[in-house]
Each structure stands twice: as C-alpha cells, then as structure tokens.
Amino acid sequence: MAEAPMVDEAPAELTWGSFNVFAYTPSMPGIAYRVLHHLLGEQKPGGLCQTTEVEIAEALKVHRSQAGRGLLHLGLARMVNRKTKGLYQLNHMLSGFRTPAEHKAAIDGMAEEDWLDVEDYQERYDQALARHEEEVRLRTLERKHGKVPTAPGVADLSAARRRGRR
C-alpha cells in the first residue's frame, strides 16, 4: 500500500482540547448548550471568542434575548466569562489550544472555584442561579417600591450595579 505524500502545511490553530469536562456539565436550558457549541466553533486558541449577542442570535436563528439568556446561564455555570462587549472567554477546561502544554499551563493557572470537573458542579450552578434570581427579584421590587432591604446572603444591589454585567 502506497503512503500518502507528506504535505508541509501549517498546523491548525486549534489542535488540542480535553473535553471530558462535559461529563460534569450541569442541567441548563437548551439555549445555553446551543450558544456554547457556537462559541466552541468560533473560538481562537485559548478560548477567546470575539462575537456579540446579536451575532450569536443571528447564527443560531434565535432572538437576541435568547442568546443573552444562554450566555447568562453559561456565565452562572462558569463556562463562559464576558470580558468586554463582544469578547467572551471560554473556561480553559473547555478551550482549544495549540499544544497540550499550553492547555495544561492554562488549567494549572485557574482558580479552584473555576474548575468544572468537580462533583458538586450542579450544586454550584444551582446556587449561582438562585443568587441571580434573588437579585433580579430584589431589583424588580426596588424599581416598583423604592429601596428594598437586602436579604441575608444576597449581594448589595448597588455593588452589583457598579460591577457591571458579566
């Protein structure tokens, strides 16, 4: 059997990823998974994705609010972080890299709370979702009735506003 001739091509930008982390993925709305799959296909080495909610919505043929909802849940699950408007960072455990060494170095530099392959991942996501829903409930009450006292364990809304949207 003849061997195929060697072709001197530049290596693909993304040649390495370790995706066993998906075994730990929490139960989220379906749009979150669609947005995640879109971002995985759009990422640059290291997991940077330069796109907007509008562009994601157009690619997925959904309303912009649906794309935003998917990004919200991915953020609560620590799978995607909004860096600036139009720039998102995939968690390094999901990101593609040029080499296994780059991937390992990125994961080794992560804070433990950002790890996705942990047994209590679903509980972490559920707690983040509950905190978010409580913050939304309190903001709604504040808009309707003025200043509302913050419930124990819920972040101060004025601090959340200064932090900005993730």
N, C-alpha and C positions, 0 to 999 in steps of 0.2 A: 504494500500500500504506500503510495507516494505521500510525503509530508507536504502540507501547505507551505508555500514560501513565507518567510518571515517578513512582516511589514513593519517598517520603522515609523510607528505612529506615536504621537504624544499621548500619554496616559489620560484617561477620562478624568474630569475634575473631581468627581466623587468615586472613589474606588473602595471605600471601606465604611462599614457600618455594622453595628451589633444590635439587632432588633429583638433579642429575647425579652427585652423590657416590655413588649406588648403583652406578655403573659400576665402582667400585673395591672394592665390598663383598667381604670375604674369604669363603672357604668355611667355613661354620659349620654346626652341627647345625640341622635344620629347626625345632626348637622356638624357637631364637633368633630366627628370622625371624618366627615367629608372635607371639612376645612383642613384638618391635619394631613390627610392624604394629598390634598392640593399643595400645601406648604412643603411637604416632603419632596414632591416633584419639582418645586420651584427653588429649593434651597441652593445656596452656594456652599463651598466647603466650610465646615464649622457650624452650619445650621442657620446662617443669616438668610432671611427672606425679605427681599425688597418688593413689597406689594401693598396695596391698600384694601380696605374692606370693600370698596366699590369694585376693584379689580377681581377680588376673590368672588364676590357675588356674581359678577358677570361670567366668570369662568365656570361657576357651579350652576348658573342659571337660577339663582335664588335672589330674594330681596336683600338689600344691604343689611337690614336689621337681622336677618337670619345669619349672614356671615359674621356680624358682630356678636350674635349670641354664641356661635361656635367658638369664636376667639375668646369670649368671656369664659366659657367652660374649660377651654384648653389652658387658659391662664390660671383658673382656680385649681386645675389639676397639675400645675407647674410643668406643663408640657411645652408651652409657648409663652414667651415674655415679649411684651411690646416695648421696644427700645425707644422709638420716636414715631411720629406719624409716618406710616408707610414702611417701617422697618421692624421686623419681628425676629426674635431669636428662638430657635428650637432648643429644647433641653438637649444638652450634649449627649445624653444617653440615647437620643433619637436621631441625632445629627449624622450626616455623612461627612467623612474626612478623606484626605488623600492617602493617608497611611494608617496602619494600626497604631503606630507610635503616637501620632497626633491625636487619635481618638482616646487612647489611654491617658495621655497627658491632660486632655480636656476634662475627662471624667475624674481623674485624680485631683484636679483643682476645684471640683464642685463642693459646695457646702452640703453637709449630710441631709439637711432638710429638703434639698432639691433632688435627691435620689428618687428614682421611680421604681426600682426593683426591691421594694420593701413590703413586708407582709401587711402593714397597716395602711397601704396606699389608698384603698377605698375609703377608709375612715378619715384619712387626712383630707381627701377630696370632699367627702360629705360635710366635714366640719367647716372647710373653707366656703362651701356652698351655703351652709346655714348662716355663717357670719355675713356673707354677701347679702343674702335675702333679708336678714335683720337690718342691715344698713340701709337697704332700699326701703324697707317698711318705715324706718325712722325718718328717712329723708322725705317720704311721702307725707307722714304725719307733720313734719316740720313745715312743709310747704302749705299744708291745709290749715294748721293751727298755730304756727309760730314755733318758738323754741320748745323742744321736747326733751325731757331729761334722758340721758343716755343710759341704757340698760347695762347692768354689770357684765363685763366681759366683751362688750361691743366697743369698737374703736370710736373715739370722738369724731363726729362727722366733720367738724371744721378741719381737723388734722387730715382726714381722708381727702377732703377737697384740695388742701394745699399740696398733697402728694400727687394729685392728678390721676387720670385714668391710666390703667395698665394695659 
